[in-house]
Amino acid sequence: KQIYIGSNGSTSGTNKVVIIDVSDKANPQFISDITYSNSGYTHQGWFTEDQQFFILGDELDEQFFGNNTKTLIFDFNDLDNPTLSSTYFGPTLAIDHNGYVKDDVYYLANYRAGLRVLDITNISSPSTAMTEIGFFDTFPANDNANFNGVWNVYPYFESGNIVISDIEGGLFIVRKSGT
C-alpha cells in the first residue's frame, strides 16, 4: 500500500493529521484522521524508523497558547485508530519547525532555540518518550516564540555532520560530540 500522511489544517479550521490510502491514484481512500487539543498549525511530521510512531510539530501553538515548544507523538501502529501516545514540552518558548529521525534520535529545527537533539529510545513510554541530549543555539539573543533562527536541519550525512539552515545566520555545520 501507498499511504499519505497529511499534517495540515482542514477546511473546517480544525487542525488534524489525515491518513489516506493512495495506492489507487484515481481513487484515494480515507483511512482515518486524528486531532489534538490546543492546535495552532499542524505543520510537519516524521516517522520513527520502525514507522510505528509519527512525531509532529505544531508551528503556531507556542504563539497562540504560550506553551513551551510542544512535540506530539502519535502511535500509528493501527492506521484505522491512531492515538496520541505522548506530548513532549521542550525547555524554551521557541517555535518548532521541522524535525527528522535518524536511528533513535530526533533532530528538531526549533527557530530561536536552534537545533535541539532528542533521544527517542523510550518513545513508547509516555513519561520518557523524548529526552533532550544536546542542542546548538544559532540565535543566542533569546528563545522567544518568533520566526527567527533555525528553519531546517539535515542529519543524514554518513560523516555525522549535521547541517543547520538559519534564517539570519546562514549555514552551520555541526556534529554530535564524540562522533
Disulfide bonds with the S-S distance in Angstrom:
none
